[in-house]
Structures are given as C-alpha cells and as structure tokens.
Amino acid sequence: MSEWFRLPDQNADFKAFLDKLEARGGGDGPETAIDAISLAMMQDWVKTGSKRRHAIVLWTDAPTKWPGEQKMDPRLPQSMPEFVRMWQDPMESIMDYKAKRLFVFAPDDDSWEFVGCLDDASFQEVSPDNELDELDMVNLIISLMISAV
C-alpha cells in the first residue's frame, strides 16, 4: 500500500511508487481480492471538496476468496454480509457514500457475481490468457469523470 498522492501535483512521486512495483507469485487462485478491496475501503479518504471521487479499481486474473478465509488483518470483514455492509451502508462506510465507485476487472467466475449486486460497482470480464489486453480503460475513465459530476 502507498500513501495518498495528490494528482497532478505529485505525479513524479506517484510514478516513482509505481515504478518500484513488481508482479510476482500468483498462479494459485483463488486470491484474496475481497480483502484488498476491504483494505482500500478502510483508507483515509478525502472528505472535502465538491467533486470527490473515491474509486477503487481492481485488476486480477484469478477468482477471489471469500471474506474470513484469510486472517491478514483483524479489521477485515469476516463474512460476505459484513463486506456488503461495509460497502453499502453509509453509516459503516469510511468512503463517501455518494462519491464511491468500484471497478473490478476479473475473469468470468462465480466468485465475482457479488459485484453486480453492489451499488456503484461495475464488473468487466477479462481473460487471464490475454494479459488484460481487452480492458476497456476508456469506459473506466469516462465512468470516473461522470461520477464526479
């Protein structure tokens, strides 16, 4: 995880952080993607400004494990209903309820069906064999821009 970057002012710092990232491991799905989304939801989101965008974008080539299957952090939800409340319930969410968006790019797998039931969330199927070449980044950027209006 990184600190928050104020873009475009900190573009160079953001690029330096990204340049240090290295993909390694993998190959043994399912993975703990719901935990990653949960950790992102728990960050210190900006609470000021009229055009906040609280966007979580997840790219993965694997199915996801269910909440509670891993014990990475005791603050993580331990069940799917708890995860859904954390996302949907304005009283439990750290993110601004009207500014939040979730974009999931993942393979077609039953473990991702929950995304379609979440408010302000979208799912785009990707093939692990295509190295995410089919990603519709234009629609992602448009969705982020529209969410700010």
C-alpha positions as a Python dict, from the first residue, in 0.01 Angstrom:
ca = {
    (1, 'M'): (0, 0, 0),
    (2, 'S'): (109, 354, -55),
    (3, 'E'): (45, 693, 87),
    (4, 'W'): (-217, 908, -86),
    (5, 'F'): (-91, 1109, -380),
    (6, 'R'): (-241, 1444, -474),
    (7, 'L'): (-251, 1437, -853),
    (8, 'P'): (-134, 1603, -1069),
    (9, 'D'): (88, 1784, -814),
    (10, 'Q'): (258, 1460, -705),
    (11, 'N'): (277, 1285, -1043),
    (12, 'A'): (652, 1225, -1008),
    (13, 'D'): (614, 1069, -660),
    (14, 'F'): (326, 853, -783),
    (15, 'K'): (529, 736, -1083),
    (16, 'A'): (828, 657, -858),
    (17, 'F'): (600, 443, -637),
    (18, 'L'): (455, 260, -939),
    (19, 'D'): (799, 201, -1091),
    (20, 'K'): (901, 7, -776),
    (21, 'L'): (607, -235, -804),
    (22, 'E'): (687, -582, -931),
    (23, 'A'): (439, -856, -1012),
    (24, 'R'): (546, -1187, -861),
    (25, 'G'): (394, -1505, -726),
    (26, 'G'): (46, -1598, -831),
    (27, 'G'): (-58, -1898, -1029),
    (28, 'D'): (-262, -2048, -749),
    (29, 'G'): (-611, -1895, -741),
    (30, 'P'): (-830, -1807, -573),
    (31, 'E'): (-668, -1497, -427),
    (32, 'T'): (-767, -1253, -151),
    (33, 'A'): (-907, -977, -372),
    (34, 'I'): (-1205, -901, -145),
    (35, 'D'): (-957, -839, 137),
    (36, 'A'): (-769, -599, -92),
    (37, 'I'): (-1093, -413, -171),
    (38, 'S'): (-1174, -404, 202),
    (39, 'L'): (-831, -261, 288),
    (40, 'A'): (-882, 5, 20),
    (41, 'M'): (-1223, 93, 165),
    (42, 'M'): (-1065, 146, 509),
    (43, 'Q'): (-818, 412, 392),
    (44, 'D'): (-837, 777, 495),
    (45, 'W'): (-1048, 906, 206),
    (46, 'V'): (-1071, 1279, 131),
    (47, 'K'): (-1376, 1431, 298),
    (48, 'T'): (-1364, 1781, 149),
    (49, 'G'): (-1434, 1928, -192),
    (50, 'S'): (-1742, 1924, -409),
    (51, 'K'): (-1615, 1672, -667),
    (52, 'R'): (-1476, 1386, -462),
    (53, 'R'): (-1404, 1060, -641),
    (54, 'H'): (-1350, 762, -416),
    (55, 'A'): (-1260, 500, -674),
    (56, 'I'): (-1124, 153, -616),
    (57, 'V'): (-1003, -25, -929),
    (58, 'L'): (-910, -393, -905),
    (59, 'W'): (-739, -588, -1181),
    (60, 'T'): (-694, -960, -1128),
    (61, 'D'): (-652, -1278, -1327),
    (62, 'A'): (-799, -1504, -1059),
    (63, 'P'): (-1118, -1584, -868),
    (64, 'T'): (-1148, -1437, -519),
    (65, 'K'): (-1155, -1597, -178),
    (66, 'W'): (-1447, -1510, 49),
    (67, 'P'): (-1412, -1276, 345),
    (68, 'G'): (-1285, -1457, 653),
    (69, 'E'): (-1083, -1720, 461),
    (70, 'Q'): (-763, -1531, 543),
    (71, 'K'): (-661, -1374, 872),
    (72, 'M'): (-444, -1094, 729),
    (73, 'D'): (-590, -816, 940),
    (74, 'P'): (-846, -840, 1222),
    (75, 'R'): (-1027, -532, 1086),
    (76, 'L'): (-1119, -715, 765),
    (77, 'P'): (-1478, -835, 723),
    (78, 'Q'): (-1526, -1198, 821),
    (79, 'S'): (-1834, -1265, 606),
    (80, 'M'): (-1988, -1154, 279),
    (81, 'P'): (-2279, -974, 454),
    (82, 'E'): (-2024, -779, 661),
    (83, 'F'): (-1832, -685, 345),
    (84, 'V'): (-2152, -572, 170),
    (85, 'R'): (-2250, -358, 472),
    (86, 'M'): (-1903, -206, 472),
    (87, 'W'): (-1956, -104, 107),
    (88, 'Q'): (-2329, -21, 103),
    (89, 'D'): (-2417, 118, 445),
    (90, 'P'): (-2347, 493, 469),
    (91, 'M'): (-2318, 458, 849),
    (92, 'E'): (-2047, 189, 827),
    (93, 'S'): (-1856, 309, 522),
    (94, 'I'): (-1545, 522, 559),
    (95, 'M'): (-1579, 623, 194),
    (96, 'D'): (-1820, 899, 96),
    (97, 'Y'): (-2137, 710, 5),
    (98, 'K'): (-2211, 937, -294),
    (99, 'A'): (-1852, 952, -421),
    (100, 'K'): (-1754, 585, -405),
    (101, 'R'): (-1708, 364, -710),
    (102, 'L'): (-1574, 12, -751),
    (103, 'F'): (-1441, -118, -1082),
    (104, 'V'): (-1346, -486, -1099),
    (105, 'F'): (-1165, -637, -1396),
    (106, 'A'): (-1153, -1013, -1341),
    (107, 'P'): (-1208, -1347, -1511),
    (108, 'D'): (-1560, -1483, -1550),
    (109, 'D'): (-1602, -1680, -1229),
    (110, 'D'): (-1894, -1727, -989),
    (111, 'S'): (-1688, -1572, -708),
    (112, 'W'): (-1727, -1229, -874),
    (113, 'E'): (-2108, -1234, -908),
    (114, 'F'): (-2145, -1022, -593),
    (115, 'V'): (-2007, -716, -776),
    (116, 'G'): (-2329, -689, -976),
    (117, 'C'): (-2528, -662, -652),
    (118, 'L'): (-2327, -371, -509),
    (119, 'D'): (-2426, -7, -551),
    (120, 'D'): (-2188, 195, -768),
    (121, 'A'): (-1985, -107, -873),
    (122, 'S'): (-1908, -250, -1215),
    (123, 'F'): (-1753, -570, -1340),
    (124, 'Q'): (-1572, -626, -1667),
    (125, 'E'): (-1472, -977, -1763),
    (126, 'V'): (-1111, -1025, -1865),
    (127, 'S'): (-931, -1336, -1983),
    (128, 'P'): (-620, -1439, -1789),
    (129, 'D'): (-476, -1561, -2120),
    (130, 'N'): (-495, -1217, -2286),
    (131, 'E'): (-280, -1038, -2026),
    (132, 'L'): (-569, -794, -1966),
    (133, 'D'): (-541, -661, -2324),
    (134, 'E'): (-920, -643, -2353),
    (135, 'L'): (-957, -390, -2073),
    (136, 'D'): (-1189, -106, -2159),
    (137, 'M'): (-990, 173, -1998),
    (138, 'V'): (-1176, 441, -2195),
    (139, 'N'): (-1503, 341, -2027),
    (140, 'L'): (-1329, 333, -1688),
    (141, 'I'): (-1202, 688, -1731),
    (142, 'I'): (-1542, 807, -1859),
    (143, 'S'): (-1711, 642, -1559),
    (144, 'L'): (-1473, 819, -1320),
    (145, 'M'): (-1539, 1152, -1490),
    (146, 'I'): (-1917, 1105, -1486),
    (147, 'S'): (-1912, 1009, -1118),
    (148, 'A'): (-1762, 1347, -1037),
    (149, 'V'): (-2049, 1543, -1192),
}
